[in-house]
């Protein structure tokens, strides 16, 4: 238990304990991508509850990459300024914060963006492959967003590189069928990620933390998706990353990602306690950066085991929806409220909250 509440270094910053809030979509922003008051209060309450590192849900880097109406944005200064007082509050409570930025890529919908979905390759009817110019432009959008966040005092950013969104779809051979410099070999498929990291590092400097939420397993049976050894190779190839948050799952192969109709429990990927922890043992030796692990971690003994296996941070998503003071309550020895039913994220058309 003591190790769970010991400090840990992530890049240039020190987290006061081993708990991070994994970014979960809360459906808490308005049509202009600005956070609603209840969403800001939610994060302030979490800081009061002793969370070491808070990462709010994904913010779109440009309107054409918006996933849904309730998603927030970081494409202009007004959107950045809307978060400043909350960032300041978190810092006063001793909590560090990274903001997750993303482009939803092929998972976008015309009704939210006014454009056809685009990604590395056209996979579904109506989608299209991005041009080289568009790839260059989106890399620069990530750079611009990181700079805006740095200017309002955020400690760093986390790229959304999991679950089939833009970066994830470039990394995975399941969705990247390009034959140019951004497709084919593993080196080419991760080129967009390398260039995004390089652009942000040059813009924001060495002390600005750069992290990524990334798949250790695409969980797509019978398809050539990302597997733990692929993640290990990516980690080794990008030494400038400060934090790797290990996740899993693709939109079509979702085990923990939202579904509008039902909770999906695949027989070949059971939702067991701490289902991503085994990946840590495979990837730990490939990077000196901090590693966070997310996914069904509900028991203190699982948290301790994850740290023993090489994780530096325990990443909690749904438990923070059920209880903003979950870290404080773990310290007090209380049983976690979250039972992993997934009802919170399955009802994503409404304000995301615990329904139990």
Backbone torsions as a table, in degrees:
resi	resn	phi	psi	omega
1	UNK	NA	-38.2	-178.0
2	UNK	-58.7	-39.4	-178.0
3	UNK	-65.5	-31.6	178.2
4	UNK	-62.0	-23.4	-177.9
5	UNK	-115.4	25.0	173.7
6	UNK	-96.3	151.3	-179.7
7	UNK	-72.2	158.5	178.5
8	UNK	-145.8	143.9	-179.5
9	UNK	-89.1	132.9	173.8
10	UNK	-129.5	104.1	-174.2
11	UNK	60.5	-125.3	-177.2
12	UNK	-89.2	-5.5	-174.8
13	UNK	-110.9	159.3	177.0
14	UNK	-115.3	125.3	177.6
15	UNK	-90.8	134.7	-171.8
16	UNK	-71.6	-20.5	176.2
17	UNK	-148.5	-172.9	-173.8
18	UNK	-97.8	22.8	-177.4
19	UNK	-112.5	132.2	173.6
20	UNK	-127.6	147.0	175.9
21	UNK	-87.4	117.2	178.0
22	UNK	-75.7	133.5	-177.8
23	UNK	-61.7	120.1	176.1
24	UNK	-122.0	136.6	177.3
25	UNK	-64.3	127.6	-176.9
26	UNK	-110.1	-6.9	-177.6
27	UNK	56.4	44.8	-172.5
28	UNK	-114.9	20.0	-179.1
29	UNK	-121.9	155.9	-176.5
30	UNK	-87.3	-175.5	-174.8
31	UNK	-62.9	-23.6	178.8
32	UNK	-91.0	6.3	178.4
33	UNK	78.6	18.4	-179.7
34	UNK	-98.3	141.1	-178.4
35	UNK	-69.4	139.8	176.3
36	UNK	-80.9	155.5	-177.2
37	UNK	-53.8	-39.1	-177.9
38	UNK	-65.5	-30.4	179.6
39	UNK	-70.3	-41.8	178.1
40	UNK	-64.0	-39.8	177.7
41	UNK	-63.4	-37.5	178.9
42	UNK	-56.5	-44.9	-179.6
43	UNK	-72.6	-34.5	176.1
44	UNK	-65.0	-41.7	177.2
45	UNK	-61.0	-38.2	-179.6
46	UNK	-66.8	-38.6	175.7
47	UNK	-63.3	-38.7	175.9
48	UNK	-62.1	-27.7	-177.9
49	UNK	-88.0	15.6	171.8
50	UNK	77.5	17.3	175.2
51	UNK	-61.4	132.7	-177.3
52	UNK	-74.5	-44.6	-178.5
53	UNK	-135.4	125.2	178.2
54	UNK	-110.4	127.5	173.6
55	UNK	-119.6	105.4	177.2
56	UNK	-62.3	167.3	-177.1
57	UNK	-64.3	164.1	-173.4
58	UNK	-58.0	136.2	176.8
59	UNK	-113.8	133.0	-176.6
60	UNK	-72.6	142.9	-178.7
61	UNK	-86.4	-19.7	175.7
62	UNK	-157.2	154.2	-174.1
63	UNK	-59.7	-33.7	-179.4
64	UNK	-69.1	-11.5	178.3
65	UNK	-108.7	17.4	-179.6
66	UNK	-75.6	132.9	-176.1
67	UNK	-82.6	-36.3	-175.8
68	UNK	-164.0	170.8	-172.9
69	UNK	-65.5	-37.4	-176.4
70	UNK	-81.6	3.5	-179.5
71	UNK	-80.6	141.6	176.5
72	UNK	-84.3	165.3	-179.0
73	UNK	-126.5	167.7	175.5
74	UNK	-141.6	37.5	-176.4
75	UNK	-94.5	-2.2	177.5
76	UNK	-149.7	166.5	-175.3
77	UNK	-66.5	-32.1	179.5
78	UNK	-61.7	-41.5	178.5
79	UNK	-64.8	-38.5	178.9
80	UNK	-67.1	-45.6	-177.9
81	UNK	-62.9	-28.6	-179.3
82	UNK	-62.6	-21.3	-178.3
83	UNK	-97.7	-11.0	-168.5
84	UNK	-58.5	-46.6	-177.3
85	UNK	-64.4	-33.0	178.1
86	UNK	-71.5	-39.5	175.3
87	UNK	-60.5	-45.2	178.8
88	UNK	-61.1	-41.0	-179.7
89	UNK	-63.8	-44.8	179.4
90	UNK	-59.7	-42.1	179.6
91	UNK	-64.5	-38.6	178.2
92	UNK	-63.9	-27.1	178.9
93	UNK	-89.1	4.6	178.3
94	UNK	81.6	16.0	-179.3
95	UNK	-102.2	133.9	174.9
96	UNK	-90.1	159.5	-179.0
97	UNK	-144.6	133.3	167.4
98	UNK	-113.7	147.2	176.9
99	UNK	-109.5	131.4	179.6
100	UNK	-83.3	129.5	178.1
101	UNK	-120.2	146.8	-170.3
102	UNK	-156.2	158.9	164.9
103	UNK	-124.1	127.5	-174.3
104	UNK	-76.4	-11.2	173.4
105	UNK	57.3	-125.6	-176.1
106	UNK	-69.8	-11.6	-179.1
107	UNK	-90.5	1.2	177.2
108	UNK	-70.3	165.3	177.2
109	UNK	-130.4	144.8	-177.6
110	UNK	-56.5	-36.6	-176.2
111	UNK	-65.0	-20.9	179.4
112	UNK	-99.7	-26.7	-174.0
113	UNK	-114.4	-22.1	-174.7
114	UNK	75.1	10.6	-178.5
115	UNK	-134.4	161.2	175.2
116	UNK	-70.6	144.0	174.7
117	UNK	-59.7	141.3	179.5
118	UNK	-140.5	150.4	-178.2
119	UNK	-163.3	-158.2	-178.9
120	UNK	-63.0	-36.6	-178.1
121	UNK	-144.8	152.7	178.1
122	UNK	-79.8	108.0	-173.6
123	UNK	-103.6	-31.7	-179.7
124	UNK	-119.6	159.8	179.8
125	UNK	-54.3	132.0	178.5
126	UNK	91.5	-12.0	179.0
127	UNK	-88.7	168.2	-179.4
128	UNK	-148.3	162.1	177.1
129	UNK	-81.7	142.3	176.9
130	UNK	-72.6	144.6	174.0
131	UNK	-79.9	165.3	177.2
132	UNK	-61.4	-36.2	177.8
133	UNK	-63.7	-42.1	179.2
134	UNK	-65.7	-36.7	176.8
135	UNK	-63.6	-44.9	177.7
136	UNK	-61.1	-40.4	-179.6
137	UNK	-66.5	-40.9	-178.3
138	UNK	-70.9	-33.7	174.2
139	UNK	-58.7	-42.8	179.8
140	UNK	-69.9	-30.7	176.2
141	UNK	-63.5	-40.7	176.1
142	UNK	-61.0	-42.6	178.4
143	UNK	-60.1	-46.6	-179.2
144	UNK	-61.7	-43.0	-179.6
145	UNK	-63.5	-42.3	178.9
146	UNK	-60.7	-41.3	-179.9
147	UNK	-65.4	-42.0	177.7
148	UNK	-59.2	-43.7	-178.8
149	UNK	-67.0	-39.0	176.6
150	UNK	-61.1	-37.5	-177.6
151	UNK	-69.9	-21.1	176.8
152	UNK	-101.2	12.4	170.2
153	UNK	95.4	6.1	179.5
154	UNK	-68.0	143.8	-176.5
155	UNK	-73.4	-21.2	-179.6
156	UNK	171.8	-170.2	179.9
157	UNK	-128.2	157.4	168.7
158	UNK	-120.6	125.4	174.9
159	UNK	-78.5	140.2	174.0
160	UNK	-88.0	102.7	-179.4
161	UNK	-116.2	27.0	-176.4
162	UNK	-126.1	173.0	163.0
163	UNK	65.7	18.9	174.3
164	UNK	89.8	3.9	175.2
165	UNK	-73.9	-175.1	-165.2
166	UNK	-54.7	-55.5	-177.6
167	UNK	-61.4	-44.0	178.8
168	UNK	-58.4	-40.5	-177.6
169	UNK	-70.7	-27.1	173.5
170	UNK	-73.7	-38.5	-177.8
171	UNK	-67.9	-34.0	-171.8
172	UNK	-87.4	128.7	175.3
173	UNK	-66.7	-13.8	178.4
174	UNK	-68.4	-30.0	-175.6
175	UNK	-120.5	-11.9	-179.8
176	UNK	-105.1	105.3	-179.6
177	UNK	-114.0	20.0	-178.0
178	UNK	-66.6	157.3	178.7
179	UNK	-120.7	13.9	177.5
180	UNK	-103.9	-158.0	-176.1
181	UNK	-70.5	-6.8	179.4
182	UNK	-107.9	13.9	179.9
183	UNK	-147.7	170.3	178.2
184	UNK	97.8	-100.2	-177.0
185	UNK	-71.6	158.3	175.2
186	UNK	-55.0	-39.1	178.9
187	UNK	-60.9	-43.8	179.8
188	UNK	-69.7	-38.8	-178.0
189	UNK	-66.9	-29.5	177.9
190	UNK	-93.5	4.7	-177.8
191	UNK	-58.5	-42.3	-179.1
192	UNK	-61.9	-38.4	178.1
193	UNK	-66.0	-45.1	178.4
194	UNK	-58.8	-42.6	-177.7
195	UNK	-71.2	-33.3	175.2
196	UNK	-65.8	-46.9	179.5
197	UNK	-61.0	-45.1	179.7
198	UNK	-61.2	-42.5	-178.8
199	UNK	-64.5	-42.2	179.8
200	UNK	-68.5	-41.2	-179.6
201	UNK	-62.9	-42.5	179.3
202	UNK	-66.0	-36.5	-178.5
203	UNK	-76.2	-41.9	-168.9
204	UNK	-105.5	-11.9	175.5
205	UNK	91.3	171.3	-172.5
206	UNK	-72.0	-22.4	-177.1
207	UNK	-87.9	-9.6	178.6
208	UNK	-80.5	122.3	-174.5
209	UNK	-74.2	133.3	175.3
210	UNK	-120.5	123.2	177.9
211	UNK	-129.5	175.2	177.6
212	UNK	-150.6	139.0	167.4
213	UNK	-93.0	123.7	-168.2
214	UNK	-144.6	148.6	179.9
215	UNK	-75.5	133.5	166.3
216	UNK	-96.1	-8.9	179.6
217	UNK	-161.9	122.4	177.1
218	UNK	-72.8	-15.3	176.7
219	UNK	58.7	37.4	-179.9
220	UNK	-115.0	92.4	-176.2
221	UNK	-59.1	132.9	175.8
222	UNK	82.6	2.6	179.3
223	UNK	-123.2	151.1	-176.5
224	UNK	-80.3	65.3	-179.8
225	UNK	-89.2	-175.6	178.5
226	UNK	-68.6	136.8	176.1
227	UNK	-125.0	168.7	-176.6
228	UNK	-52.3	-39.3	180.0
229	UNK	-66.4	-29.6	175.9
230	UNK	-67.5	-41.3	177.3
231	UNK	-63.2	-41.9	178.8
232	UNK	-57.9	-41.7	179.4
233	UNK	-66.1	-39.3	178.0
234	UNK	-65.6	-42.4	177.3
235	UNK	-58.5	-44.7	-178.9
236	UNK	-65.5	-29.6	-175.8
237	UNK	-83.2	-13.9	-176.7
238	UNK	-126.5	77.4	-177.7
239	UNK	-70.0	-13.2	-176.9
240	UNK	-84.3	1.4	177.6
241	UNK	-81.3	136.8	-178.5
242	UNK	-93.3	-27.0	-175.5
243	UNK	-146.7	130.2	174.4
244	UNK	-114.8	113.9	174.8
245	UNK	-97.4	110.6	-172.8
246	UNK	-85.3	120.8	-180.0
247	UNK	-129.1	-164.3	178.4
248	UNK	-161.3	167.8	172.4
249	UNK	99.9	142.8	177.4
250	UNK	-118.4	160.1	-178.1
251	UNK	-53.7	-45.8	-178.7
252	UNK	-75.7	-19.9	-175.0
253	UNK	-114.3	31.6	-169.1
254	UNK	-65.2	131.6	172.9
255	UNK	-113.8	-28.9	179.6
256	UNK	-125.7	-9.1	-179.0
257	UNK	-80.7	155.7	-173.1
258	UNK	-61.0	147.4	172.4
259	UNK	-136.2	140.2	-176.1
260	UNK	-75.1	-17.5	-173.3
261	UNK	-111.3	-39.4	-172.1
262	UNK	-157.8	164.6	173.2
263	UNK	-84.2	124.6	-176.1
264	UNK	-94.1	123.1	179.4
265	UNK	-123.6	94.1	-176.3
266	UNK	-75.8	137.0	-178.8
267	UNK	-64.5	-30.9	-177.4
268	UNK	-88.1	-0.5	175.7
269	UNK	-145.8	75.4	-175.8
270	UNK	-65.6	146.0	-180.0
271	UNK	-83.0	73.5	179.6
272	UNK	-90.0	166.5	178.3
273	UNK	-57.2	128.0	175.0
274	UNK	58.5	47.7	-170.2
275	UNK	-67.0	-15.1	176.6
276	UNK	-97.1	-7.8	-177.1
277	UNK	-57.6	-41.0	179.6
278	UNK	-58.4	-25.8	179.4
279	UNK	-64.9	-32.7	-176.0
280	UNK	-59.3	-38.9	-178.5
281	UNK	-63.9	-26.5	-179.2
282	UNK	-81.3	-36.7	-171.4
283	UNK	-99.8	-14.4	-171.4
284	UNK	-55.6	-42.3	-174.2
285	UNK	-74.3	-7.4	-174.9
286	UNK	-91.8	-6.8	-178.8
287	UNK	-146.5	148.1	173.9
288	UNK	-94.7	-5.2	-179.1
289	UNK	-72.4	165.4	176.5
290	UNK	-69.8	145.7	177.4
291	UNK	-123.6	128.4	172.0
292	UNK	-108.2	148.9	179.0
293	UNK	-128.4	132.6	-178.7
294	UNK	-121.0	158.1	172.0
295	UNK	122.5	91.9	171.5
296	UNK	65.5	26.0	179.3
297	UNK	-89.1	109.3	-173.8
298	UNK	-125.2	-20.0	-176.1
299	UNK	-106.8	143.1	-180.0
300	UNK	-58.7	-38.6	-179.1
301	UNK	-65.2	-31.8	176.1
302	UNK	-69.0	-38.9	177.9
303	UNK	-61.5	-46.7	-179.8
304	UNK	-63.8	-41.1	177.7
305	UNK	-61.6	-40.8	179.5
306	UNK	-61.0	-41.8	177.5
307	UNK	-65.5	-39.2	178.5
308	UNK	-65.2	-31.1	-179.9
309	UNK	-79.2	-10.3	176.4
310	UNK	123.9	-3.9	175.4
311	UNK	-70.9	149.7	176.5
312	UNK	-103.5	-26.4	-176.1
313	UNK	-135.9	142.6	173.8
314	UNK	-98.8	118.4	-175.0
315	UNK	-99.8	122.5	-176.6
316	UNK	-115.2	125.7	178.3
317	UNK	-107.7	-80.5	-178.4
318	UNK	-58.6	-34.6	177.1
319	UNK	-59.7	-27.1	178.3
320	UNK	-78.4	-19.0	174.6
321	UNK	-76.0	-37.8	179.1
322	UNK	-75.1	-28.1	-172.2
323	UNK	-159.0	106.4	-179.6
324	UNK	-67.9	-18.2	178.7
325	UNK	-102.0	28.5	-174.6
326	UNK	-59.1	-37.5	-179.1
327	UNK	-66.7	-45.1	176.9
328	UNK	-59.0	-40.9	-178.1
329	UNK	-71.7	-31.4	173.3
330	UNK	-63.0	-43.0	179.7
331	UNK	-62.5	-33.4	-179.8
332	UNK	-82.4	-1.0	177.9
333	UNK	80.5	16.7	-179.1
334	UNK	-83.5	150.6	178.7
335	UNK	-71.0	138.5	-179.6
336	UNK	-66.3	137.0	-179.0
337	UNK	-71.5	-33.9	-176.4
338	UNK	-68.9	131.3	178.6
339	UNK	-112.1	13.3	176.4
340	UNK	62.9	28.9	-179.8
341	UNK	-74.5	-23.8	178.1
342	UNK	80.3	3.8	-179.1
343	UNK	-60.0	-33.1	-176.9
344	UNK	-59.6	-46.5	-176.4
345	UNK	-91.2	-9.1	177.0
346	UNK	-80.0	-17.4	-179.5
347	UNK	-108.2	48.1	-172.6
348	UNK	-67.4	-10.9	177.3
349	UNK	-74.7	-11.3	179.4
350	UNK	-113.8	176.7	172.5
351	UNK	-57.5	127.7	-178.8
352	UNK	-72.7	126.6	179.8
353	UNK	-158.8	167.6	176.3
354	UNK	-76.0	131.7	-177.8
355	UNK	-104.4	3.4	-178.4
356	UNK	-90.1	NA	NA
